Amino acid sequence: MNKKKIAILLGSILAVFVVSATLVSYLSNTATMNVDVTSPMSIEFAEVAHGGTPQSAIDNVADGAVTWTSELTTGSTTGLSTLELGVKLVNNANVNIEDRTLAITLTSDLHNVGCDDVTSLTFIDVGASSETTYFEVVQQLAGIGLCIDDGVSATYNIPINSLGSGQTYKYPVTMTFGNVAPATYTASGVVLD
């Protein structure tokens, strides 16, 4: 073979490699996606006067003028007294949240909260449909086995059947303290798997 044909052959092979390298680089680009994942639920509290009936409690808690907060400091109360509250759950997910547990934990500055510190803890299930027995009915949570006491705090594990996608639920809640020592109580909530 003459040198000219070898040079053309090597040049052609080199051109194929350069074109292939360029195509491979172009065909093997990567894509990147960033996703911010936020909490599927938000929980907030408010101090709200309920009124005399379940319907007035539902209406007053649902009022747009209610101020909701993730950390609520209520006015002072005493042992044996009752607080009227609202608990707001928002399903931020694009799917229903079903068969979960809402854990409400009570602590105090005395670090000795027990299940008997609260003698009554009631709520009205605003998510119950009018065809069910729970529609606009005050339901008791204290004394039915939902509370776990570890000697420092008391946690009420409240079953959640279903929270609709993108829905907001505002529950009237009433809490009555037992004959407890003066203390500052803190309530926090979290939805568990």
TORPA-4810 file (N, C-alpha, C, O; in nm, 3 decimals):
<nodes>
NODE_1_0.084_-0.116_0.000_0.000_0.000_0.000_0.089_0.123_0.000_0.197_0.126_0.059_M
NODE_2_0.040_0.221_-0.068_0.126_0.339_-0.070_0.091_0.428_0.048_-0.013_0.415_0.112_N
NODE_3_0.182_0.519_0.074_0.172_0.604_0.191_0.050_0.695_0.184_-0.007_0.731_0.287_K
NODE_4_0.010_0.733_0.064_-0.103_0.822_0.048_-0.233_0.752_0.088_-0.317_0.812_0.155_K
NODE_5_-0.249_0.625_0.049_-0.369_0.550_0.084_-0.372_0.523_0.235_-0.479_0.528_0.296_K
NODE_6_-0.258_0.496_0.294_-0.252_0.472_0.439_-0.288_0.600_0.512_-0.361_0.595_0.611_I
NODE_7_-0.240_0.713_0.467_-0.270_0.840_0.531_-0.419_0.871_0.521_-0.479_0.920_0.617_A
NODE_8_-0.480_0.843_0.403_-0.623_0.867_0.385_-0.703_0.771_0.474_-0.801_0.813_0.536_I
NODE_9_-0.663_0.645_0.481_-0.731_0.546_0.565_-0.722_0.586_0.712_-0.823_0.583_0.783_L
NODE_10_-0.602_0.623_0.759_-0.586_0.665_0.898_-0.664_0.793_0.925_-0.723_0.809_1.032_L
NODE_11_-0.665_0.883_0.829_-0.743_1.008_0.843_-0.891_0.979_0.852_-0.962_1.040_0.932_G
NODE_12_-0.939_0.885_0.770_-1.081_0.847_0.772_-1.117_0.782_0.905_-1.221_0.814_0.963_S
NODE_13_-1.032_0.692_0.954_-1.057_0.626_1.083_-1.057_0.729_1.195_-1.143_0.726_1.283_I
NODE_14_-0.961_0.822_1.191_-0.954_0.927_1.293_-1.079_1.016_1.287_-1.130_1.055_1.392_L
NODE_15_-1.127_1.046_1.168_-1.248_1.127_1.153_-1.369_1.055_1.211_-1.453_1.117_1.276_A
NODE_16_-1.377_0.922_1.188_-1.487_0.842_1.244_-1.480_0.846_1.397_-1.584_0.860_1.462_V
NODE_17_-1.362_0.834_1.455_-1.346_0.838_1.601_-1.388_0.975_1.656_-1.455_0.984_1.759_F
NODE_18_-1.347_1.082_1.587_-1.382_1.216_1.633_-1.533_1.237_1.627_-1.592_1.288_1.722_V
NODE_19_-1.595_1.197_1.515_-1.740_1.209_1.501_-1.809_1.122_1.606_-1.905_1.167_1.669_V
NODE_20_-1.764_0.999_1.626_-1.823_0.909_1.726_-1.810_0.968_1.865_-1.904_0.964_1.944_S
NODE_21_-1.694_1.022_1.896_-1.672_1.081_2.028_-1.766_1.200_2.048_-1.820_1.219_2.156_A
NODE_22_-1.784_1.278_1.944_-1.875_1.392_1.953_-2.017_1.345_1.973_-2.088_1.401_2.056_T
NODE_23_-2.062_1.244_1.899_-2.196_1.190_1.914_-2.216_1.126_2.051_-2.320_1.146_2.113_L
NODE_24_-2.121_1.050_2.098_-2.133_0.984_2.227_-2.146_1.089_2.338_-2.227_1.074_2.430_V
NODE_25_-2.066_1.193_2.328_-2.076_1.299_2.427_-2.214_1.363_2.421_-2.274_1.391_2.525_S
NODE_26_-2.264_1.388_2.302_-2.394_1.450_2.286_-2.505_1.356_2.329_-2.599_1.400_2.395_Y
NODE_27_-2.499_1.229_2.295_-2.604_1.133_2.327_-2.605_1.091_2.473_-2.704_1.036_2.521_L
NODE_28_-2.497_1.115_2.543_-2.493_1.069_2.682_-2.504_1.185_2.781_-2.455_1.174_2.894_S
NODE_29_-2.569_1.295_2.742_-2.592_1.403_2.836_-2.677_1.351_2.951_-2.751_1.254_2.935_N
NODE_30_-2.668_1.415_3.067_-2.748_1.375_3.182_-2.849_1.484_3.214_-2.829_1.601_3.180_T
NODE_31_-2.956_1.444_3.278_-3.059_1.537_3.323_-3.060_1.538_3.475_-3.034_1.435_3.538_A
NODE_32_-3.089_1.651_3.532_-3.094_1.665_3.677_-3.230_1.721_3.716_-3.284_1.809_3.649_T
NODE_33_-3.285_1.668_3.826_-3.413_1.715_3.876_-3.400_1.739_4.026_-3.350_1.652_4.098_M
NODE_34_-3.442_1.855_4.073_-3.446_1.885_4.216_-3.591_1.888_4.261_-3.675_1.950_4.196_N
NODE_35_-3.620_1.820_4.371_-3.755_1.815_4.425_-3.749_1.853_4.573_-3.675_1.790_4.649_V
NODE_36_-3.826_1.953_4.613_-3.839_1.986_4.754_-3.956_1.906_4.809_-4.069_1.923_4.765_D
NODE_37_-3.930_1.819_4.905_-4.033_1.737_4.967_-4.065_1.800_5.102_-3.977_1.813_5.187_V
NODE_38_-4.190_1.838_5.122_-4.232_1.899_5.247_-4.324_1.802_5.321_-4.362_1.698_5.268_T
NODE_39_-4.358_1.838_5.442_-4.442_1.752_5.525_-4.579_1.733_5.461_-4.636_1.828_5.407_S
NODE_40_-4.632_1.612_5.466_-4.764_1.588_5.409_-4.877_1.644_5.497_-4.990_1.658_5.451_P
NODE_41_-4.846_1.675_5.622_-4.948_1.724_5.715_-4.898_1.848_5.787_-4.778_1.862_5.812_M
NODE_42_-4.990_1.936_5.819_-4.959_2.043_5.913_-5.063_2.036_6.024_-5.179_2.005_6.001_S
NODE_43_-5.017_2.066_6.146_-5.102_2.063_6.265_-5.089_2.197_6.335_-4.978_2.245_6.360_I
NODE_44_-5.203_2.258_6.366_-5.202_2.386_6.436_-5.311_2.387_6.543_-5.407_2.310_6.538_E
NODE_45_-5.294_2.476_6.642_-5.386_2.488_6.754_-5.439_2.630_6.763_-5.377_2.724_6.713_F
NODE_46_-5.556_2.645_6.828_-5.614_2.777_6.855_-5.701_2.767_6.979_-5.761_2.663_7.006_A
NODE_47_-5.707_2.874_7.055_-5.799_2.882_7.167_-5.927_2.946_7.114_-5.924_3.059_7.066_E
NODE_48_-6.039_2.874_7.123_-6.165_2.917_7.061_-6.281_2.886_7.156_-6.296_2.772_7.200_V
NODE_49_-6.362_2.986_7.186_-6.483_2.962_7.264_-6.581_2.884_7.177_-6.611_2.926_7.065_A
NODE_50_-6.631_2.772_7.228_-6.715_2.683_7.147_-6.861_2.724_7.140_-6.927_2.701_7.039_H
NODE_51_-6.914_2.783_7.245_-7.059_2.807_7.249_-7.126_2.687_7.313_-7.059_2.599_7.366_G
NODE_52_-7.259_2.683_7.308_-7.335_2.584_7.384_-7.370_2.455_7.313_-7.419_2.362_7.379_G
NODE_53_-7.349_2.444_7.182_-7.392_2.324_7.110_-7.278_2.272_7.023_-7.184_2.345_6.992_T
NODE_54_-7.286_2.145_6.983_-7.185_2.094_6.889_-7.178_2.176_6.761_-7.068_2.200_6.709_P
NODE_55_-7.292_2.221_6.708_-7.290_2.300_6.584_-7.223_2.435_6.605_-7.150_2.482_6.518_Q
NODE_56_-7.247_2.500_6.719_-7.181_2.628_6.744_-7.031_2.608_6.762_-6.952_2.693_6.720_S
NODE_57_-6.990_2.497_6.823_-6.847_2.468_6.837_-6.783_2.449_6.699_-6.675_2.502_6.673_A
NODE_58_-6.850_2.374_6.612_-6.799_2.352_6.476_-6.788_2.486_6.402_-6.687_2.515_6.339_I
NODE_59_-6.895_2.567_6.410_-6.896_2.697_6.341_-6.788_2.790_6.395_-6.719_2.856_6.317_D
NODE_60_-6.773_2.797_6.527_-6.676_2.889_6.587_-6.533_2.849_6.555_-6.449_2.936_6.532_N
NODE_61_-6.503_2.719_6.552_-6.368_2.673_6.518_-6.340_2.692_6.369_-6.226_2.716_6.330_V
NODE_62_-6.443_2.683_6.287_-6.427_2.700_6.142_-6.421_2.847_6.100_-6.389_2.876_5.985_A
NODE_63_-6.451_2.939_6.191_-6.453_3.083_6.160_-6.318_3.127_6.104_-6.213_3.093_6.158_D
NODE_64_-6.322_3.202_5.995_-6.201_3.248_5.930_-6.119_3.345_6.013_-6.002_3.370_5.982_G
NODE_65_-6.177_3.402_6.120_-6.105_3.497_6.204_-6.020_3.429_6.311_-5.945_3.496_6.382_A
NODE_66_-6.030_3.297_6.324_-5.952_3.224_6.424_-5.803_3.231_6.387_-5.767_3.213_6.271_V
NODE_67_-5.720_3.257_6.486_-5.575_3.262_6.465_-5.515_3.126_6.502_-5.522_3.084_6.618_T
NODE_68_-5.456_3.060_6.405_-5.398_2.926_6.425_-5.247_2.939_6.440_-5.186_3.026_6.379_W
NODE_69_-5.189_2.852_6.520_-5.045_2.855_6.543_-4.993_2.715_6.571_-5.066_2.630_6.623_T
NODE_70_-4.868_2.692_6.537_-4.808_2.561_6.566_-4.766_2.550_6.712_-4.743_2.439_6.761_S
NODE_71_-4.757_2.663_6.781_-4.726_2.665_6.925_-4.825_2.758_6.992_-4.821_2.879_6.969_E
NODE_72_-4.914_2.703_7.074_-5.019_2.781_7.136_-4.991_2.802_7.283_-4.964_2.706_7.356_L
NODE_73_-4.996_2.926_7.327_-4.992_2.958_7.469_-5.130_3.012_7.503_-5.171_3.117_7.454_T
NODE_74_-5.202_2.938_7.587_-5.338_2.978_7.621_-5.336_3.073_7.739_-5.234_3.092_7.805_T
NODE_75_-5.450_3.132_7.765_-5.466_3.209_7.888_-5.454_3.114_8.006_-5.462_2.993_7.989_G
NODE_76_-5.436_3.167_8.124_-5.418_3.080_8.239_-5.548_3.008_8.274_-5.657_3.057_8.245_S
NODE_77_-5.533_2.893_8.334_-5.647_2.814_8.380_-5.607_2.749_8.511_-5.493_2.767_8.557_T
NODE_78_-5.695_2.677_8.571_-5.665_2.609_8.698_-5.693_2.461_8.684_-5.756_2.418_8.588_T
NODE_79_-5.646_2.384_8.782_-5.687_2.245_8.791_-5.839_2.241_8.801_-5.899_2.331_8.860_G
NODE_80_-5.900_2.139_8.745_-6.045_2.118_8.743_-6.116_2.210_8.643_-6.238_2.206_8.633_L
NODE_81_-6.041_2.292_8.568_-6.100_2.382_8.470_-6.094_2.322_8.329_-6.023_2.224_8.304_S
NODE_82_-6.170_2.383_8.241_-6.182_2.335_8.103_-6.130_2.440_8.005_-6.157_2.560_8.020_T
NODE_83_-6.057_2.396_7.905_-6.013_2.480_7.794_-6.089_2.439_7.669_-6.106_2.320_7.642_L
NODE_84_-6.134_2.537_7.593_-6.197_2.511_7.464_-6.098_2.550_7.356_-6.052_2.664_7.349_E
NODE_85_-6.066_2.453_7.271_-5.960_2.468_7.171_-6.009_2.427_7.033_-6.118_2.371_7.017_L
NODE_86_-5.925_2.455_6.935_-5.942_2.403_6.801_-5.812_2.337_6.760_-5.704_2.385_6.793_G
NODE_87_-5.823_2.226_6.689_-5.706_2.160_6.631_-5.730_2.153_6.480_-5.831_2.101_6.434_V
NODE_88_-5.634_2.209_6.405_-5.647_2.212_6.259_-5.546_2.118_6.197_-5.426_2.129_6.221_K
NODE_89_-5.595_2.025_6.115_-5.510_1.933_6.039_-5.529_1.965_5.891_-5.641_1.976_5.842_L
NODE_90_-5.417_1.981_5.821_-5.422_2.007_5.677_-5.346_1.896_5.607_-5.229_1.871_5.635_V
NODE_91_-5.413_1.828_5.514_-5.349_1.726_5.432_-5.290_1.797_5.311_-5.362_1.834_5.218_N
NODE_92_-5.158_1.815_5.311_-5.089_1.881_5.201_-5.058_1.786_5.085_-5.014_1.830_4.979_N
NODE_93_-5.080_1.657_5.106_-5.046_1.557_5.004_-5.151_1.553_4.894_-5.264_1.599_4.912_A
NODE_94_-5.113_1.498_4.780_-5.209_1.485_4.670_-5.276_1.347_4.672_-5.331_1.302_4.571_N
NODE_95_-5.271_1.281_4.787_-5.339_1.154_4.809_-5.407_1.160_4.946_-5.369_1.241_5.031_V
NODE_96_-5.506_1.076_4.968_-5.568_1.067_5.100_-5.467_1.011_5.199_-5.385_0.925_5.164_N
NODE_97_-5.472_1.059_5.322_-5.390_1.004_5.429_-5.484_0.918_5.512_-5.578_0.969_5.573_I
NODE_98_-5.457_0.789_5.514_-5.549_0.695_5.577_-5.478_0.604_5.676_-5.359_0.576_5.664_E
NODE_99_-5.556_0.560_5.774_-5.509_0.463_5.874_-5.379_0.507_5.939_-5.281_0.432_5.942_D
NODE_100_-5.378_0.628_5.991_-5.264_0.684_6.062_-5.305_0.715_6.205_-5.421_0.694_6.243_R
NODE_101_-5.212_0.764_6.284_-5.238_0.799_6.423_-5.193_0.942_6.448_-5.080_0.979_6.416_T
NODE_102_-5.281_1.021_6.507_-5.246_1.155_6.553_-5.203_1.141_6.698_-5.283_1.103_6.783_L
NODE_103_-5.077_1.170_6.726_-5.023_1.161_6.863_-5.016_1.302_6.921_-4.938_1.385_6.873_A
NODE_104_-5.096_1.328_7.024_-5.093_1.455_7.096_-5.024_1.428_7.229_-5.072_1.349_7.311_I
NODE_105_-4.910_1.495_7.252_-4.830_1.473_7.372_-4.839_1.595_7.463_-4.820_1.708_7.420_T
NODE_106_-4.869_1.568_7.591_-4.873_1.673_7.693_-4.749_1.662_7.780_-4.714_1.554_7.828_L
NODE_107_-4.683_1.775_7.801_-4.570_1.782_7.893_-4.596_1.901_7.985_-4.683_1.983_7.959_T
NODE_108_-4.518_1.909_8.091_-4.529_2.025_8.180_-4.391_2.062_8.231_-4.296_1.985_8.218_S
NODE_109_-4.382_2.181_8.289_-4.254_2.223_8.345_-4.218_2.146_8.472_-4.106_2.157_8.521_D
NODE_110_-4.311_2.068_8.526_-4.282_1.982_8.640_-4.231_1.844_8.598_-4.184_1.766_8.681_L
NODE_111_-4.241_1.813_8.468_-4.191_1.687_8.410_-4.254_1.564_8.475_-4.185_1.465_8.500_H
NODE_112_-4.384_1.571_8.503_-4.450_1.457_8.567_-4.595_1.440_8.520_-4.682_1.408_8.601_N
NODE_113_-4.621_1.460_8.392_-4.757_1.450_8.340_-4.798_1.304_8.331_-4.723_1.219_8.283_V
NODE_114_-4.918_1.275_8.378_-4.974_1.140_8.369_-5.106_1.146_8.294_-5.160_1.253_8.269_G
NODE_115_-5.157_1.029_8.258_-5.284_1.023_8.185_-5.399_1.080_8.267_-5.497_1.128_8.210_C
NODE_116_-5.389_1.075_8.401_-5.497_1.126_8.485_-5.491_1.277_8.506_-5.577_1.332_8.575_D
NODE_117_-5.390_1.347_8.449_-5.386_1.493_8.457_-5.502_1.555_8.380_-5.549_1.663_8.415_D
NODE_118_-5.548_1.487_8.277_-5.662_1.533_8.197_-5.776_1.435_8.222_-5.767_1.317_8.188_V
NODE_119_-5.884_1.486_8.282_-5.997_1.398_8.314_-6.096_1.386_8.200_-6.174_1.292_8.194_T
NODE_120_-6.092_1.483_8.108_-6.180_1.477_7.992_-6.109_1.541_7.874_-6.054_1.651_7.885_S
NODE_121_-6.109_1.472_7.762_-6.053_1.523_7.637_-6.152_1.483_7.528_-6.156_1.367_7.487_L
NODE_122_-6.230_1.580_7.481_-6.333_1.549_7.382_-6.306_1.623_7.252_-6.236_1.724_7.250_T
NODE_123_-6.363_1.571_7.145_-6.356_1.639_7.016_-6.482_1.606_6.937_-6.554_1.510_6.967_F
NODE_124_-6.506_1.687_6.836_-6.616_1.661_6.742_-6.552_1.633_6.608_-6.477_1.715_6.555_I
NODE_125_-6.582_1.516_6.552_-6.521_1.474_6.425_-6.590_1.545_6.309_-6.697_1.504_6.263_D
NODE_126_-6.528_1.654_6.263_-6.586_1.732_6.153_-6.576_1.660_6.019_-6.639_1.702_5.922_V
NODE_127_-6.499_1.552_6.014_-6.486_1.476_5.890_-6.591_1.368_5.876_-6.602_1.305_5.771_G
NODE_128_-6.669_1.345_5.982_-6.771_1.240_5.978_-6.887_1.284_5.890_-6.933_1.398_5.900_A
NODE_129_-6.934_1.196_5.806_-7.046_1.231_5.719_-7.177_1.220_5.795_-7.185_1.155_5.899_S
NODE_130_-7.280_1.286_5.743_-7.409_1.292_5.812_-7.476_1.154_5.825_-7.568_1.138_5.905_S
NODE_131_-7.430_1.056_5.749_-7.489_0.922_5.755_-7.430_0.837_5.868_-7.478_0.727_5.893_E
NODE_132_-7.326_0.886_5.936_-7.260_0.806_6.039_-7.307_0.846_6.178_-7.363_0.953_6.198_T
NODE_133_-7.283_0.756_6.273_-7.322_0.783_6.411_-7.232_0.888_6.477_-7.266_0.939_6.583_T
NODE_134_-7.117_0.921_6.415_-7.025_1.018_6.473_-7.049_1.160_6.424_-6.977_1.252_6.465_Y
NODE_135_-7.148_1.181_6.338_-7.174_1.313_6.283_-7.219_1.408_6.393_-7.321_1.385_6.458_F
NODE_136_-7.142_1.516_6.413_-7.171_1.621_6.511_-7.194_1.567_6.652_-7.278_1.618_6.726_E
NODE_137_-7.120_1.462_6.689_-7.130_1.402_6.821_-6.999_1.429_6.896_-6.891_1.414_6.841_V
NODE_138_-7.011_1.470_7.022_-6.893_1.490_7.106_-6.840_1.353_7.146_-6.913_1.271_7.203_V
NODE_139_-6.711_1.328_7.116_-6.650_1.198_7.145_-6.543_1.213_7.253_-6.461_1.305_7.247_Q
NODE_140_-6.543_1.124_7.350_-6.449_1.127_7.462_-6.323_1.046_7.428_-6.333_0.932_7.381_Q
NODE_141_-6.206_1.104_7.451_-6.079_1.037_7.426_-6.009_0.995_7.555_-5.926_0.904_7.554_L
NODE_142_-6.041_1.062_7.666_-5.976_1.028_7.794_-6.043_0.905_7.854_-6.165_0.889_7.846_A
NODE_143_-5.962_0.821_7.915_-6.015_0.705_7.986_-6.058_0.589_7.899_-6.125_0.499_7.949_G
NODE_144_-6.023_0.587_7.770_-6.064_0.476_7.684_-5.944_0.399_7.628_-5.957_0.325_7.531_I
NODE_145_-5.828_0.417_7.691_-5.711_0.339_7.651_-5.624_0.399_7.543_-5.535_0.331_7.491_G
NODE_146_-5.646_0.525_7.508_-5.564_0.588_7.403_-5.440_0.656_7.459_-5.351_0.693_7.383_L
NODE_147_-5.433_0.674_7.591_-5.325_0.748_7.654_-5.213_0.655_7.700_-5.238_0.549_7.756_C
NODE_148_-5.090_0.698_7.674_-4.970_0.627_7.722_-4.894_0.725_7.811_-4.866_0.838_7.771_I
NODE_149_-4.862_0.680_7.932_-4.797_0.764_8.032_-4.657_0.708_8.057_-4.644_0.592_8.097_D
NODE_150_-4.553_0.789_8.035_-4.416_0.741_8.061_-4.356_0.802_8.188_-4.236_0.789_8.213_D
NODE_151_-4.441_0.868_8.270_-4.394_0.930_8.393_-4.350_1.073_8.376_-4.344_1.148_8.474_G
NODE_152_-4.318_1.114_8.254_-4.276_1.251_8.225_-4.382_1.321_8.140_-4.412_1.439_8.162_V
NODE_153_-4.437_1.249_8.044_-4.537_1.305_7.953_-4.649_1.204_7.932_-4.635_1.086_7.963_S
NODE_154_-4.759_1.253_7.879_-4.872_1.166_7.844_-4.904_1.189_7.697_-4.916_1.303_7.652_A
NODE_155_-4.917_1.080_7.622_-4.945_1.089_7.479_-5.077_1.020_7.449_-5.099_0.905_7.485_T
NODE_156_-5.165_1.093_7.381_-5.291_1.039_7.334_-5.274_1.000_7.188_-5.247_1.085_7.103_Y
NODE_157_-5.289_0.871_7.158_-5.275_0.819_7.022_-5.415_0.804_6.962_-5.488_0.710_6.993_N
NODE_158_-5.450_0.898_6.878_-5.585_0.909_6.824_-5.586_0.856_6.681_-5.517_0.910_6.594_I
NODE_159_-5.664_0.749_6.655_-5.667_0.694_6.519_-5.733_0.789_6.420_-5.834_0.852_6.449_P
NODE_160_-5.673_0.797_6.301_-5.728_0.875_6.190_-5.769_0.775_6.082_-5.686_0.700_6.032_I
NODE_161_-5.896_0.776_6.046_-5.942_0.687_5.940_-5.899_0.738_5.804_-5.835_0.667_5.727_N
NODE_162_-5.934_0.864_5.774_-5.901_0.918_5.642_-5.907_1.070_5.645_-6.001_1.129_5.699_S
NODE_163_-5.806_1.131_5.585_-5.804_1.276_5.562_-5.790_1.295_5.411_-5.692_1.253_5.351_L
NODE_164_-5.890_1.358_5.352_-5.893_1.375_5.207_-5.779_1.458_5.153_-5.732_1.551_5.220_G
NODE_165_-5.736_1.426_5.035_-5.627_1.497_4.967_-5.656_1.647_4.959_-5.761_1.688_4.911_S
NODE_166_-5.559_1.727_5.008_-5.572_1.872_5.000_-5.678_1.932_5.090_-5.709_2.051_5.077_G
NODE_167_-5.733_1.855_5.182_-5.842_1.902_5.267_-5.791_1.960_5.400_-5.684_1.922_5.448_Q
NODE_168_-5.868_2.050_5.458_-5.840_2.109_5.589_-5.953_2.069_5.684_-6.071_2.079_5.649_T
NODE_169_-5.916_2.024_5.804_-6.012_1.982_5.905_-5.987_2.064_6.031_-5.873_2.073_6.078_Y
NODE_170_-6.092_2.125_6.085_-6.082_2.207_6.206_-6.172_2.146_6.313_-6.294_2.159_6.308_K
NODE_171_-6.108_2.079_6.410_-6.180_2.004_6.512_-6.198_2.085_6.639_-6.101_2.139_6.691_Y
NODE_172_-6.322_2.096_6.692_-6.342_2.151_6.825_-6.293_2.048_6.929_-6.330_1.931_6.924_P
NODE_173_-6.209_2.093_7.022_-6.153_2.006_7.126_-6.174_2.073_7.261_-6.152_2.194_7.275_V
NODE_174_-6.215_1.995_7.360_-6.232_2.044_7.496_-6.143_1.961_7.587_-6.146_1.838_7.582_T
NODE_175_-6.064_2.028_7.670_-5.972_1.962_7.761_-6.001_2.006_7.904_-6.000_2.126_7.934_M
NODE_176_-6.028_1.909_7.992_-6.054_1.939_8.133_-5.943_1.877_8.216_-5.916_1.758_8.207_T
NODE_177_-5.879_1.960_8.297_-5.771_1.914_8.384_-5.826_1.854_8.512_-5.932_1.894_8.560_F
NODE_178_-5.753_1.758_8.566_-5.785_1.703_8.697_-5.735_1.797_8.805_-5.700_1.912_8.777_G
NODE_179_-5.732_1.749_8.927_-5.682_1.827_9.039_-5.530_1.819_9.038_-5.470_1.745_9.116_N
NODE_180_-5.468_1.897_8.948_-5.324_1.891_8.925_-5.253_2.005_8.996_-5.313_2.108_9.027_V
NODE_181_-5.123_1.986_9.021_-5.041_2.093_9.076_-5.027_2.203_8.972_-5.024_2.175_8.852_A
NODE_182_-5.018_2.329_9.016_-4.997_2.437_8.920_-4.872_2.412_8.836_-4.765_2.383_8.890_P
NODE_183_-4.886_2.423_8.705_-4.775_2.397_8.613_-4.810_2.459_8.479_-4.925_2.496_8.454_A
NODE_184_-4.710_2.471_8.393_-4.731_2.514_8.256_-4.730_2.391_8.168_-4.628_2.322_8.159_T
NODE_185_-4.841_2.363_8.104_-4.854_2.246_8.016_-4.828_2.287_7.871_-4.862_2.397_7.829_Y
NODE_186_-4.766_2.197_7.798_-4.741_2.216_7.656_-4.798_2.096_7.581_-4.777_1.982_7.620_T
NODE_187_-4.871_2.124_7.473_-4.925_2.018_7.387_-4.857_2.028_7.252_-4.842_2.136_7.196_A
NODE_188_-4.817_1.914_7.200_-4.762_1.909_7.064_-4.825_1.792_6.992_-4.865_1.693_7.054_S
NODE_189_-4.833_1.802_6.861_-4.898_1.698_6.783_-4.813_1.656_6.664_-4.740_1.736_6.606_G
NODE_190_-4.825_1.528_6.630_-4.757_1.474_6.513_-4.839_1.358_6.459_-4.899_1.283_6.536_V
NODE_191_-4.841_1.343_6.328_-4.910_1.229_6.266_-4.807_1.120_6.243_-4.705_1.143_6.179_V
NODE_192_-4.835_1.001_6.295_-4.745_0.887_6.286_-4.791_0.790_6.178_-4.909_0.783_6.145_L
NODE_193_-4.696_0.716_6.126_-4.725_0.613_6.027_-4.799_0.498_6.088_-4.832_0.402_6.018_D
</nodes>
